[in-house]
Amino acid sequence: MTQKVVTFGEIMLRLSTPGFSRFVQAQKFDVTYGGGEANVAVALSNYGLDSYFVSKIPTHEIGQSAVNHLRRYGVHSDYIVRGGDRLGIYFLETGASQRASKVVYDRANSAVSQMQAAEVDWDKVMANVRWFHWTGITPALGETAQVAVKAACEAAHKAGATISCDLNFRKKLWTEKEAQAIMQPLMKYVDVCIANEEDAEKSLGMTAGETDVEGGKLDEAGYFQLAKRLKKEYDFETVAITLRESFSASRNGWSALLHDDKDCATPYRSRRYEIQLVDRVGGGDSFASGLIYGLLSKNDTREGLEFAVAASCLKQTIPGDFNLVSVDEVEKLAAGGGSGRVER
């Protein structure tokens, strides 16, 4: 029987400058759709799981286009509420070398930010669910979204689902103080916590030693201690921390660590990849979806982590928000097949 997984959040219209051009140069934009939880839903569907996305999306043609985009990749839209006036938008300028990528949001008063918790039958949504995933982006959208996230978590917990949260702090949406006031109480529902060093500090107030991400310097021992502290403080079953070394906008080191009560009782760091970036947006979401699939399908949680890191490595070579790779492609890379030779 295919396992049912549910994600809840916002899907947005993504408008990207062509190639590496700047916003001030752009005379047209490339159009696609994306957003944290939607990205996870698409990847999980790609991996063969029964994937459902919950949101509120306008009934107009742009909203319908977003729904169609999800359906194109096999994501179930049964629980999407239709209504509201607008779909959120984000603009992306892709950086290169020493010039960083830039994101500009135009998402205020989007349909999902106005969605009332009562508009969704959460018990129905969570019936027979195996896994529920949300991120810190959704409660950052406002008070009504915060109430809806809590209602979703309560229903998932009652249904016996594993609940994962990618902390995903966004400084353009709320302050550290606001984030911690909302996120810390919600952690009681979370079984699997996914974060990077900034997320843990801004959302939960915990730091990762002497790490200098922009300088490409990682304090591995500091990350191990952070994972242990997070697990102990919030009684998580599993803590996963992504480790990005940003040498430039074009070249990153990429790995992760896992800490749990199974195969990673001592925090375990994955294989490290050096990536020539094509599109790093959605890299964290591809890690989260890979981890969910890995923990559901692999016998060893270390193997699950290696699947997640390999999946997110591959995503960052694909334009757009979604990770459009197969299980076989991920497993080949995780097994050491990363030469990039043409397959005939």
Secondary structure, DSSP 8 states (H G I E B T S, - for coil): ---EEEEE---EEEEE-STT--GGG-SS-EEEEE-HHHHHHHHHHHTT-EEEEE-EE-SSHHHHHHHHHHHHTT-B-TT-EE--S---EEEEE--BTTB--EEEEE-TT-GGGG--GGGS-HHHHTTTEEEEEEETTTGGG-HHHHHHHHHHHHHHHHTT-EEEEE----TTT--HHHHHHHHHHHGGG-SEEEE-HHHHHHHH----TT-BTTTTB--HHHHHHHHHHHHHHHT-SEEEEEEEEESSSSEEEEEEEEEESSTTSS-EE---EEEE-S--TTHHHHHHHHHHHHHHH-SSHHHHHHHHHHHHHHHTTSSSSS----HHHHHHHHTT--S-----
